[in-house]
Amino acid sequence: MSGGRHVVPVGRSFTPEEGAQLTVLSVLDAVYGVSHGDSELVERGRRTLTRLRAVQHP
């Protein structure tokens, strides 16, 4: 086996409502991180917002 990670999907897909809730919670977490000025939280928040924008506007 190589040194890379292999992720195996587990469980079921999200319902549309669960997917929307996950998006909202991700945005809230990102905004919280950005608003607190901690460099690690700011970077994580920015990455999350960038990822969400890419998904919403491919």
Secondary structure, 3 states (H helix, E strand, C coil): CCCCCCCCCCCCCCCHHHHHHHHHHHHHHHHHHHHCCCHHHHHHHHHHHHHHHHHHCC
